[in-house]
Amino acid sequence: MPTNTQIGKKGEDIAADFILKLGYEIVLRNYRKGRFEIDIIAKDKNRLVFIEVKLRKSNKFGFPEEAVTKTKIEQIKSAAESYIFEIDWKFDIRFDIISITSSPENNPEIVHLVDAF
């Protein structure tokens, strides 16, 4: 049985492939600041995009994106602020969610929520 870390990595791999096909450039994966983490930091043209990835086997208990709580949003924004300061970013930013529903017997269903919060 896969661990939560393995499941999370699978979701991030799916999301990374998805955004690369959209023409995004992946800057960094799994950026950590203290105990906060950003799954993927990417560039979409001249905009820095902070992406939270959620993977679920089914929608039986709700859609994956519904697991992004207010507390999680605050944590992502805090980590993003640190990253922006570290690299002295002066341009636009955006926060996206990539929601993935995938079980072993089906192709992943991917929903990309642009400017989610």
C-alpha atoms as one frame of an Amber mdcrd trajectory, in Angstrom:
protein
   0.000   0.000   0.000   1.491   3.350  -1.004   2.348   5.911   1.682   0.906
   9.427   1.738   4.289  10.705   0.542   4.223   8.329  -2.446   0.635   9.297
  -3.276   1.533  12.989  -3.021   4.556  12.535  -5.298   2.398  10.718  -7.862
  -0.053  13.631  -7.870   2.741  16.164  -8.209   4.244  14.202 -11.105   0.871
  14.159 -12.892   0.426  17.893 -12.250   3.968  18.694 -13.428   3.422  16.817
 -16.701   0.091  18.595 -17.143   1.466  22.127 -16.724   4.517  21.405 -18.881
   2.120  20.510 -21.707   0.429  23.887 -21.152   3.770  25.610 -21.733   4.614
  26.432 -18.127   8.211  26.286 -16.910   8.718  24.471 -13.623  10.960  26.539
 -11.382  10.910  24.405  -8.248   9.103  21.513  -6.652   8.450  20.988  -2.956
   9.686  24.376  -1.773   9.790  24.411   2.012   9.890  27.337   4.383   9.778
  26.154   7.965   6.937  23.678   8.179   5.105  25.124   5.151   5.425  23.704
   1.646   4.515  24.693  -1.883   4.087  21.701  -4.188   5.104  23.381  -7.451
   6.407  26.819  -8.328   6.183  27.518 -12.048   6.305  30.354 -14.531   3.439
  31.069 -16.899   4.918  33.655 -19.236   6.124  36.425 -16.881   3.967  35.339
 -13.937   5.147  33.218 -11.031   2.546  30.573 -10.186   2.346  28.782  -6.845
   0.514  25.495  -7.303  -1.114  23.303  -4.683  -1.740  19.744  -5.876  -4.461
  17.522  -4.432  -4.925  13.891  -5.465  -7.784  11.625  -4.440  -8.725   8.120
  -5.542 -12.365   9.135  -5.989 -14.786  11.956  -5.303 -16.655   9.797  -2.795
 -15.720  12.103   0.094 -15.638  15.343  -1.899 -13.515  16.836  -4.632  -9.753
  17.027  -4.056  -9.673  20.826  -4.177 -12.095  20.955  -1.234  -9.208  19.749
   0.948  -7.434  23.084   0.475  -8.510  24.763   3.699  -8.203  28.386   4.780
  -5.310  27.354   7.010  -3.552  25.647   4.086  -4.073  28.737   1.923  -2.512
  30.924   4.621   0.464  28.546   4.847   0.980  28.559   1.076   0.784  32.346
   0.962   3.291  32.633   3.803   5.754  30.315   2.055   5.196  32.148  -1.247
   5.939  35.471   0.425   9.250  34.070   1.694  10.150  32.740  -1.743   9.267
  36.038  -3.432  11.497  37.862  -0.957  14.364  35.342  -1.413  14.485  35.795
  -5.182  13.461  39.471  -5.159  10.522  38.831  -7.529   8.957  42.078  -8.758
   6.354  40.806 -11.194   2.885  39.242 -11.033   2.062  36.113  -9.068  -0.866
  33.709  -8.986  -2.072  30.822  -6.829  -3.518  27.762  -8.596  -4.860  24.406
  -7.492  -4.512  21.272  -9.573  -7.125  18.759  -8.499  -6.597  15.154  -9.593
  -8.981  12.239  -9.227  -7.275   8.989 -10.098  -7.710   5.355  -9.245  -5.530
   2.505 -10.529  -8.177   1.510 -13.094  -8.735   4.910 -14.742  -6.914   7.789
 -16.333  -6.538  10.760 -14.036  -9.195  13.438 -14.194  -7.391  16.774 -13.874
  -9.041  20.060 -12.982  -6.839  23.155 -13.086  -8.227  25.978 -10.963  -6.416
  29.074 -12.183  -6.166  31.951  -9.717  -7.882  29.766  -7.114  -7.164  32.051
  -4.176
